[in-house]
Structures are given as structure tokens and as C-alpha cells.
């Protein structure tokens, strides 16, 4: 990403400032939504001047775009760890676990995801960033499902992928709208229970 290349040229102090600002954006968007997020309330939450925000991010759109890019990068780095396993079933389970890990599936992060997804239709740049990240994550699950089906047989891998991810998306929506009526461990187990229905011949393995 262009911002990543730029981050290599800035001082450690500037990098820390940017990170603090991004954390503040996540909190402000979670409370006020994207339309209610302003340079003023972000600067107050981050404890920096609006001039600092303009210096590092140019404007509100630059600030929001960088926040989205960094959150998606954080997500990709997290789920990519699951892809290191040589066992395709373990990769599938790892991808599911990542979706319900505290670092990814916190109340504020969920609020951020849904805020950006809600704006993606009207903001081509948000849409482009989200689509690229979504395709990469989908391909990771699809390749794991294909490898598992090639080894042991089972349902169509594309349908399996869509069923797994669709169920997880539904749990995310439920957790976001209902204020975490279930814990992360309960959500993970629900996703695994659904996977056992899809892959009954592997049910004893997890």
C-alpha cells in the first residue's frame, strides 16, 4: 500500500502518533458512525491537534481510508497465520478461529466493519479496498476447502466455502446488532457445530 511505503520514511514518533490516531478513529466510528466522525472528535479522542491530523492524513477521507486499509491489513495478517498449516482442515478451522478472535471480533471492530460496509456502495474507494480484501480471504478459504475435498471427498468446495463464510458473517451481524448476546468462544463453537453438519465425516476431528 502507498501509505505503508510512506510509513517507512517517517520517524518512530510520527508512526506512534499515526497509530494512536487510527485507534481513536476506530473508537469514534464505533460510537458515532462514519457520518458522525469528524476531525474535531478524532483529534479530541487521540489527544492531538487537528493540524496533526491534516499533516499526517490530509483530510477526513484520507484518515478514514487509511484506517480501513490498516484494519484490513491487520485482519489479513491474522488469518494468514492459519494458512501456514499443511493440513487443509486445520487451515479451515484456523480461519474460523481468526474471525472470532478478540483482536478481530471486538465490539468496536465490528462496529467499524459494518460502518464501512454500509458506506462501500456510495464510496468507490472503500468498495475497492473492501473487495480486494474480501477476495483474498475468500480465496484462502476456497483453496483450503478444495484441498480438503480433494483428499477426503465431500460437498462442492465453492458451496462449502460460501456456507462456512456465510454462517460466520451471520454470527458477526448477530453479535453486532444484539450487543454480544454470545461470547466469542460460543460463537466459535457455533461455527464449528455448523461445520460438523457440512463435513460429518470430519466431525470427530474438532
MARMI-51630 format. One line per field, with one value per residue: residue in three letters; y, x, z of N, C-alpha, C in turn. Coordinates in steps of 0.2 Angstrom, whole numbers, padded with zeros to 4 digits. Each point is the difference from the previous one (the first is absolute). Layout:
BEGIN
residu: ALA  ...
npy: Y  ...
npx: X  ...
npz: Z  ...
capy: Y  ...
capx: X  ...
capz: Z  ...
cpy: Y  ...
cpx: X  ...
cpz: Z  ...
***
This chain:
BEGIN
residu: UNK  UNK  UNK  UNK  UNK  UNK  UNK  UNK  UNK  UNK  UNK  UNK  UNK  UNK  UNK  UNK  UNK  UNK  UNK  UNK  UNK  UNK  UNK  UNK  UNK  UNK  UNK  UNK  UNK  UNK  UNK  UNK  UNK  UNK  UNK  UNK  UNK  UNK  UNK  UNK  UNK  UNK  UNK  UNK  UNK  UNK  UNK  UNK  UNK  UNK  UNK  UNK  UNK  UNK  UNK  UNK  UNK  UNK  UNK  UNK  UNK  UNK  UNK  UNK  UNK  UNK  UNK  UNK  UNK  UNK  UNK  UNK  UNK  UNK  UNK  UNK  UNK  UNK  UNK  UNK  UNK  UNK  UNK  UNK  UNK  UNK  UNK  UNK  UNK  UNK  UNK  UNK  UNK  UNK  UNK  UNK  UNK  UNK  UNK  UNK  UNK  UNK  UNK  UNK  UNK  UNK  UNK  UNK  UNK  UNK  UNK  UNK  UNK  UNK  UNK  UNK  UNK  UNK  UNK  UNK  UNK  UNK  UNK  UNK  UNK  UNK  UNK  UNK  UNK  UNK  UNK  UNK  UNK  UNK  UNK  UNK  UNK  UNK  UNK  UNK  UNK  UNK  UNK  UNK  UNK  UNK  UNK  UNK  UNK  UNK  UNK  UNK  UNK  UNK  UNK  UNK  UNK  UNK  UNK  UNK  UNK  UNK  UNK  UNK  UNK  UNK  UNK  UNK  UNK  UNK  UNK  UNK  UNK  UNK  UNK  UNK  UNK  UNK  UNK  UNK  UNK  UNK  UNK  UNK  UNK  UNK  UNK  UNK  UNK  UNK  UNK  UNK  UNK  UNK  UNK  UNK  UNK  UNK  UNK  UNK  UNK  UNK  UNK  UNK  UNK  UNK
npy: -0006  0006  0000  -0007  0002  0005  -0005  -0003  0005  -0002  0004  -0003  0007  0001  -0006  0002  0006  -0002  -0004  0005  0003  -0005  -0001  0007  0000  -0005  0003  0006  -0004  -0003  0006  0003  -0006  -0002  0001  -0002  -0003  0004  0004  0004  -0005  -0001  0007  0001  -0005  0003  0006  0002  0005  0004  0005  -0004  0000  0006  0001  -0005  0002  0007  -0005  0001  0001  0003  0003  0000  0002  0004  0002  0001  0003  0003  0001  0001  0004  0002  0000  0003  0004  0001  0001  0004  0001  0000  0003  0000  -0003  -0006  0000  -0001  -0005  0000  0000  -0004  -0004  0001  -0001  -0005  -0003  0002  -0002  -0004  0002  0001  -0001  -0005  -0004  0006  0002  0003  -0006  -0003  0005  0000  -0007  0000  0005  -0003  -0006  0004  0003  -0007  -0001  0005  -0004  0001  0005  0001  0000  0004  0003  0001  0001  0004  0003  0001  0001  0004  0002  0002  0002  0003  0002  0002  0003  0001  0003  0003  0002  0002  0003  0003  0000  0003  0004  0001  0005  0003  0001  0002  -0005  -0005  0003  0001  -0006  -0001  0004  -0002  -0006  0000  0002  -0005  -0003  0003  -0001  -0006  -0001  0003  -0002  -0005  0003  -0004  -0003  -0002  -0004  0002  -0003  0003  0006  -0001  -0002  0005  0003  -0003  0001  0006  0001  -0002  0004  0004  -0002  -0004  -0002  0006  -0002  -0006  0004  0003
npx: 0004  -0002  -0005  0000  0001  -0005  -0003  0004  -0003  -0005  0001  0004  0002  0001  0004  0003  0001  0002  0004  0002  0001  0003  0003  0001  0002  0003  0003  0002  0002  0003  0002  0003  0003  0001  -0007  0000  0005  0003  0003  -0005  -0004  0004  0001  -0006  -0002  0004  -0002  -0002  0003  -0005  0005  0001  -0006  -0001  0005  -0003  -0007  0001  -0005  -0006  -0001  0005  -0003  -0006  0003  0004  -0005  -0004  0005  0001  -0007  -0001  0005  -0003  -0006  0003  0004  -0005  -0004  0005  0000  -0007  0002  0004  -0005  0004  -0004  -0004  -0001  0006  0001  -0005  0002  0006  -0003  -0004  0005  0003  -0006  0001  0006  0002  0005  -0004  -0003  0003  -0003  0005  0004  -0005  0000  0007  0000  -0005  0003  0006  -0003  -0003  0007  0002  -0006  0001  0005  0002  0004  -0005  -0004  0004  0001  -0007  -0002  0006  -0002  -0006  0003  0004  -0004  -0004  0005  0001  -0006  -0001  0006  -0001  -0006  0003  0005  -0004  -0004  0005  0001  -0006  -0001  -0006  -0003  -0004  0007  -0003  -0005  0005  0004  -0005  -0002  0007  0002  -0005  0001  0006  -0001  -0005  0005  0004  -0005  -0001  0006  0001  -0006  0002  0005  0003  -0006  0005  0004  0006  0001  -0006  0001  0006  -0002  -0004  0005  0003  -0005  0000  0006  -0001  -0005  0004  0004  -0005  0004  0000  -0006  0003  0002  -0005
npz: 0000  -0003  0004  -0001  -0006  0001  0003  -0005  -0002  0004  0005  0005  0002  -0007  0000  0006  -0002  -0006  0004  0004  -0006  -0003  0006  0000  -0006  0002  0005  -0004  -0005  0005  0003  -0005  -0003  -0006  -0001  0006  -0003  0004  -0003  0002  -0001  -0006  -0001  0002  -0003  -0005  0002  -0007  -0003  -0003  0002  0006  0000  -0002  0004  0004  -0001  -0001  0001  0001  -0007  0000  0006  -0002  -0006  0004  0003  -0005  -0003  0005  0001  -0007  0001  0006  -0003  -0005  0003  0003  -0006  -0002  0007  -0001  -0005  0005  0002  0000  0005  -0006  0004  0002  -0007  -0002  0004  -0003  -0007  0002  0004  -0006  -0003  0005  -0002  0006  -0003  -0003  0005  0001  0005  0001  0000  0003  0004  0000  0000  0004  0003  -0001  0002  0005  0001  -0001  0000  0004  0002  -0006  0003  0005  -0005  -0004  0005  0001  -0006  -0001  0006  -0002  -0006  0003  0004  -0005  -0003  0006  0001  -0006  0000  0007  -0001  -0006  0004  0005  -0004  -0003  0006  0002  -0005  -0002  0002  -0004  -0001  -0006  0000  0001  -0005  -0005  0001  0000  -0005  -0003  0003  -0001  -0006  0000  0003  -0004  -0004  0002  0000  -0006  -0002  0003  -0001  -0004  -0002  -0004  0004  -0001  0006  0002  -0002  0002  0005  0000  -0002  0005  0004  -0003  0001  0006  -0001  -0002  0005  0000  -0005  0002  0002  0001  -0005  0002
capy: 0006  0006  0003  -0004  0002  0006  -0001  -0002  0006  0005  -0001  -0005  0004  0001  -0006  -0001  0004  -0003  -0006  0002  0003  -0006  -0003  0005  -0001  -0006  0001  0005  -0003  -0005  0003  0005  -0001  0004  0007  0003  0001  0006  0002  0003  -0005  -0005  0003  0000  -0007  -0002  0004  0003  0005  -0002  0001  -0006  -0005  0003  -0001  -0007  -0003  0005  0002  -0005  -0006  -0003  -0003  -0006  -0005  -0003  -0004  -0006  -0004  -0003  -0006  -0006  -0003  -0003  -0006  -0005  -0003  -0005  -0006  -0003  -0005  -0006  -0003  -0003  -0007  -0004  -0004  0004  0000  0004  0007  0002  0001  0006  0006  0001  0003  0007  0005  0001  0002  0007  0006  0002  0000  0004  0005  0006  -0002  -0002  0006  0003  -0004  0001  0007  0000  -0003  0004  0006  -0002  0001  0007  0002  -0005  -0002  -0005  -0006  -0003  -0003  -0006  -0005  -0003  -0004  -0006  -0005  -0004  -0004  -0006  -0004  -0004  -0005  -0004  -0005  -0004  -0005  -0004  -0005  -0005  -0004  -0004  -0005  -0005  0001  0005  0005  0005  0004  0007  0000  -0001  0007  0005  -0002  0001  0007  0003  -0001  0005  0007  0000  0000  0007  0005  -0001  0003  0007  0003  -0002  0002  -0006  -0005  -0006  0001  -0001  -0007  -0003  0001  -0005  -0007  0000  0000  -0007  -0004  0000  -0003  -0008  -0002  0000  -0005  -0005  -0005  0003  0003  -0002  0003  0006
capx: -0004  0004  0001  0006  0007  0002  0001  0007  0004  -0001  0003  -0004  -0005  -0006  -0004  -0004  -0006  -0005  -0004  -0005  -0005  -0004  -0004  -0005  -0005  -0004  -0005  -0005  -0005  -0004  -0005  -0004  -0001  0004  -0002  0001  0007  0003  0007  0000  -0001  0005  0006  -0001  0001  0007  0004  0005  -0003  -0002  0005  0004  -0004  0001  0007  0002  -0005  -0002  -0007  -0004  0000  0007  0000  -0004  0003  0006  -0003  -0002  0006  0004  -0004  0000  0007  0001  -0004  0003  0006  -0003  -0002  0005  0004  -0003  0002  0007  -0001  -0001  -0006  -0005  -0005  0003  0000  -0007  -0002  0004  -0003  -0006  0002  0003  -0006  -0003  0005  -0001  0004  -0004  -0007  -0002  -0006  0002  0002  -0006  -0004  0003  -0001  -0006  -0001  0003  -0004  -0006  0001  0004  -0004  0000  0007  0004  0006  -0001  -0002  0006  0004  -0003  0000  0006  0001  -0005  0002  0006  -0002  -0004  0005  0004  -0005  -0002  0006  0000  -0006  0002  0005  -0004  -0004  0004  0003  -0005  -0006  -0005  -0005  0003  0004  -0002  -0006  0002  0003  -0005  -0003  0004  0001  -0007  -0002  0004  -0003  -0006  0002  0002  -0006  -0004  0004  0000  -0006  -0003  0005  0003  -0004  0004  0008  0004  0001  -0006  0000  0005  -0003  -0006  0003  0003  -0006  -0003  0005  -0001  -0006  0003  0005  -0001  0005  0006  -0003  0003  0007  0000
capz: 0000  0000  0007  0003  -0003  0003  0007  0001  0000  0005  0006  0004  0003  -0004  -0001  0006  0000  -0005  0003  0005  -0003  -0003  0006  0001  -0006  0001  0006  -0002  -0005  0003  0004  -0004  -0007  -0005  -0001  0006  0001  -0002  0002  0007  0005  0000  0003  0007  0002  0000  0004  -0004  -0004  -0007  -0005  -0001  -0004  -0007  -0002  -0001  -0003  -0005  0001  0003  -0004  0001  0006  0000  -0005  0003  0006  -0003  -0003  0005  0003  -0004  0000  0006  -0001  -0005  0004  0005  -0003  -0004  0004  -0001  -0006  0001  0002  -0006  0001  -0002  0005  0005  -0003  0000  0007  0002  -0002  0004  0006  -0001  -0001  0007  0005  0003  -0004  -0006  0001  0006  -0002  -0003  -0007  -0004  -0001  -0006  -0006  -0003  -0002  -0007  -0005  -0002  -0005  -0006  -0006  -0002  0000  -0004  0003  0005  -0003  -0003  0005  0003  -0005  0000  0006  0001  -0005  0002  0006  -0003  -0004  0005  0002  -0006  -0001  0005  -0002  -0006  0002  0004  -0004  -0004  0004  0004  -0003  0003  -0004  -0005  0004  0000  0004  0007  0002  0001  0006  0006  0000  0001  0007  0004  -0001  0004  0007  0001  -0001  0006  0006  -0001  0001  0006  0005  0003  0004  0001  0000  -0005  0000  -0002  -0007  -0003  0001  -0005  -0006  0000  0000  -0007  -0004  0001  -0004  -0007  -0001  0005  0000  0003  0006  0006  0000  0003
cpy: 0006  0002  -0004  0002  0006  -0001  -0001  0007  0005  -0002  -0005  0004  0001  -0006  -0002  0005  -0002  -0006  0002  0004  -0005  -0003  0004  -0001  -0006  0001  0005  -0003  -0005  0004  0005  -0002  0004  0007  0004  0001  0006  0001  0002  -0006  -0005  0003  0000  -0007  -0002  0004  0004  0006  -0002  0001  -0006  -0005  0002  -0002  -0007  -0003  0004  0002  -0006  -0007  -0003  -0004  -0006  -0005  -0004  -0005  -0007  -0005  -0003  -0005  -0006  -0003  -0004  -0007  -0005  -0003  -0005  -0007  -0004  -0005  -0007  -0004  -0003  -0007  -0004  -0004  0005  0001  0005  0008  0003  0002  0006  0007  0002  0003  0007  0004  0001  0001  0007  0005  0002  0001  0004  0004  0006  -0002  -0002  0006  0004  -0004  0002  0007  0001  -0004  0003  0005  -0002  0001  0007  0003  -0004  -0002  -0005  -0007  -0004  -0003  -0006  -0006  -0004  -0005  -0006  -0005  -0004  -0005  -0006  -0005  -0005  -0006  -0005  -0005  -0005  -0006  -0005  -0005  -0006  -0005  -0005  -0006  -0005  0000  0004  0004  0004  0005  0008  0001  0000  0007  0005  -0002  0001  0008  0003  -0001  0005  0007  0001  0001  0007  0005  -0001  0003  0007  0003  -0002  0001  -0006  -0004  -0006  0002  -0002  -0008  -0004  0001  -0005  -0007  0000  -0001  -0007  -0005  0000  -0004  -0008  -0002  0000  -0005  -0005  -0005  0003  0003  -0002  0003  0007  0001
cpx: 0004  0002  0005  0006  0001  0002  0007  0004  -0001  0003  -0004  -0006  -0006  -0004  -0004  -0006  -0005  -0004  -0005  -0006  -0005  -0004  -0006  -0006  -0004  -0006  -0005  -0005  -0005  -0006  -0005  -0001  0004  -0002  0001  0007  0003  0007  0000  -0001  0005  0006  -0001  0001  0007  0004  0005  -0004  -0003  0005  0004  -0004  0001  0007  0001  -0005  -0003  -0007  -0004  0000  0007  0001  -0004  0002  0006  -0002  -0003  0005  0004  -0004  0000  0007  0001  -0004  0004  0006  -0003  -0002  0005  0004  -0003  0002  0006  -0001  -0001  -0006  -0006  -0006  0002  0000  -0007  -0002  0004  -0003  -0006  0002  0002  -0006  -0003  0006  -0001  0003  -0004  -0007  -0002  -0007  0002  0002  -0006  -0004  0004  -0001  -0007  -0001  0003  -0003  -0006  0001  0003  -0004  0000  0007  0004  0006  -0001  -0002  0006  0005  -0003  0000  0006  0002  -0004  0001  0006  -0002  -0005  0004  0004  -0005  -0001  0006  0000  -0005  0001  0005  -0003  -0004  0004  0003  -0005  -0007  -0005  -0003  0005  0004  -0002  -0006  0002  0003  -0005  -0004  0003  0000  -0007  -0002  0004  -0002  -0006  0001  0003  -0005  -0004  0004  0000  -0007  -0003  0005  0003  -0004  0004  0007  0003  0001  -0006  -0001  0004  -0003  -0006  0002  0003  -0006  -0003  0005  -0001  -0006  0002  0005  -0001  0005  0006  -0002  0004  0007  0000  -0006
cpz: 0000  0007  0003  -0002  0003  0008  0001  0000  0006  0006  0005  0004  -0004  -0001  0006  0000  -0005  0003  0005  -0003  -0003  0005  0002  -0005  0001  0006  -0002  -0005  0004  0004  -0005  -0007  -0004  -0001  0006  0002  -0003  0002  0007  0005  0000  0003  0008  0003  0000  0004  -0004  -0003  -0006  -0005  -0001  -0004  -0007  -0002  -0002  -0005  -0005  0002  0003  -0004  0000  0006  0000  -0005  0003  0006  -0003  -0003  0006  0004  -0004  -0001  0006  0000  -0005  0004  0005  -0003  -0004  0004  0000  -0006  0000  0001  -0007  0000  -0002  0005  0005  -0002  0001  0008  0003  -0002  0004  0006  0000  0000  0007  0005  0003  -0004  -0006  0001  0007  -0002  -0004  -0008  -0004  -0002  -0006  -0006  -0003  -0002  -0007  -0005  -0002  -0005  -0006  -0006  -0003  0000  -0004  0003  0005  -0003  -0003  0006  0004  -0005  0000  0006  0000  -0005  0003  0006  -0003  -0004  0005  0003  -0005  -0002  0005  -0001  -0005  0002  0004  -0004  -0005  0004  0003  -0004  0004  -0004  -0005  0004  0000  0004  0008  0003  0002  0007  0006  0002  0001  0007  0005  -0001  0004  0007  0001  0000  0007  0006  0000  0002  0007  0006  0004  0004  0001  0000  -0006  -0001  -0002  -0008  -0004  0000  -0005  -0007  -0002  -0001  -0007  -0005  0001  -0004  -0008  -0001  0005  0001  0003  0007  0006  0000  0003  0004
***
